[in-house]
Amino acid sequence: MDKTVTLAHGAGGKQTNELINQVFKKHFSNPDLTSDDAAVLSLDAEKIAFTTDGFIVSPQEFPGGNIGKLSICGTVNDLACMGARPRYLSCAFVIEEGYPMEKLERIASAMEQTAAQAGVSIVAGDTKVAGKGQVDGVFITTTGIGTLMEGVRTSGFSARPGDAIIVSGDIGRHGLTILLAREDLGIDAEVTSDCAPLWECVESMLSVTRDIHVIRDATRGGVGTVLYEIAEQSKVGILLDREKIPVQESVQGVCDMLGLEPLYLACEGRLVIFAPRQYAEELVEVLHTLEPSSRAAIIGEVTEDQPGRVVVTTEIGAQTLLPPPGGELLPRIC
C-alpha cells in the first residue's frame, strides 16, 4: 500500500478499496459495519438522541490524543449530555492528497480504541480525498445515535434558582494543550489534553438521580461560555466561587504568563452539571470514583439575581462580573 494518500484513493477504484479495507475496516470492524449504502440497526428505545459534529483541529496529533480520539469523544459526549447511551456512529473523512498513511492509521487506531472504551460501534462511513492544499491534513465528521434513558430531560433551558453547579474535573487543559502544540511559545509545561468519553460519568450520576436539569460538555469556548449560554437560555443568574474551580497548577501557571482565563479554555473531557442542591454532594462523590471525573467539584449556584450574567466571587471575597465571551476566543481549537 502507498505510504501517502493519493487522489486515486478517493477515486472509487482499487486504491479506494485498499484504503477502506487496510485502514478503516481493519480498525472499525464489527457485526454492524456495512459496505452497503446504509447500516441497518436495532434500537430498543422509545426515544433516541441524534447528533453530528465536524473536527478540523490543528495539529492533528497532540499530547493526550489526536483528531481521531477527539472525533469519537466529541460525538459520544454530546449524546451523553442528553442522557442517551451512545450506540452507533458513522464517520466521514476528507483527506488531503499526500497525507501520511502511517499517521492516518494512528488516527483510525485511536478511533477504534476510544469507540471500544465508550461502548459504541462505528457502523458506516465515507472517504473523500481532496487535492493538495484544499484540506489541512484531514477533516473528520462523526454522527451518533444514542438511546435516551427513561425519565431524563436535560436542557440548557432547565436551570433553576438554587441549583448547584458542578464541573466534572479540572478545566482548560485541552485548549492550552492545543495552543502549546501549535505555537512556538518557548514554554515548557506538562499539560495534556483531557480528551475522554464521558458516558460512564453521566450514567453514574443518573444512578443517583434522574432529576438533573442541565448537562453540557465544555468544548469550544470552555466552561465560561457554557455558563453564559445556560444563564441566557434559562434567564437565571450564576454565582461562581473562584477558589472552588479546579485548575491544574501547570495550566494556571501558563494562563498567568499569557493572560488567559482558564474558564474560557476548551475542554474535551469535562461536564458542566446543574442539579438540585440536595443531590450535589452525592453526585460529586460518585463522580470521584471514575478517573475522568476524579477532580469533580461544586463551583457555584444558580440565582435569581442578575439573569443572564455570570458573577465570580474572588479569593478575597469580592464579587466581579465574568466578562462575557466575545470575538475570537483564544486559542481557537478548530
Stockholm file with secondary structure:
# STOCKHOLM 1.0

chainA/1-334         MDKTVTLAHGAGGKQTNELINQVFKKHFSNPDLTSDDAAVLSLDAEKIAFTTDGFIVSPQEFPGGNIGKLSICGTVNDLACMGARPRYLSCAFVIEEGYPMEKLERIASAMEQTAAQAGVSIVAGDTKVAGKGQVDGVFITTTGIGTLMEGVRTSGFSARPGDAIIVSGDIGRHGLTILLAREDLGIDAEVTSDCAPLWECVESMLSVTRDIHVIRDATRGGVGTVLYEIAEQSKVGILLDREKIPVQESVQGVCDMLGLEPLYLACEGRLVIFAPRQYAEELVEVLHTLEPSSRAAIIGEVTEDQPGRVVVTTEIGAQTLLPPPGGELLPRIC
#=GR chainA/1-334 SS CCSBCCGGGGTTSHHHHHHIIIIIHHHHCCTTCCSSSSCCCCCCCSCEEEEEEEECCSSSEETTEEHHHHHHHHHHHHHHHTTEEEEEEEEEEEEETTCBHHHHHHHHHHHHHHHHHHTCEEEEEEEEEECTTTSSSEEEEEEEEEEECTTCCCCTTCCCTTCEEEESSCCSHHHHHHHHHHSCCCCCCCCCCCCCCCHHHHHHHHTTCSCCCEEEECCTTHHHHHHHHHHHHHTCEEEEEGGGSCCCHHHHHHHHHHTCCGGGSCCSSCEEEEECHHHHHHHHHHHTTSGGGTTCEEEEEEESSSTTCEEEECTTSCEEECCCCCSCCSSCCC
#=GC SS_cons         CCSBCCGGGGTTSHHHHHHIIIIIHHHHCCTTCCSSSSCCCCCCCSCEEEEEEEECCSSSEETTEEHHHHHHHHHHHHHHHTTEEEEEEEEEEEEETTCBHHHHHHHHHHHHHHHHHHTCEEEEEEEEEECTTTSSSEEEEEEEEEEECTTCCCCTTCCCTTCEEEESSCCSHHHHHHHHHHSCCCCCCCCCCCCCCCHHHHHHHHTTCSCCCEEEECCTTHHHHHHHHHHHHHTCEEEEEGGGSCCCHHHHHHHHHHTCCGGGSCCSSCEEEEECHHHHHHHHHHHTTSGGGTTCEEEEEEESSSTTCEEEECTTSCEEECCCCCSCCSSCCC
//
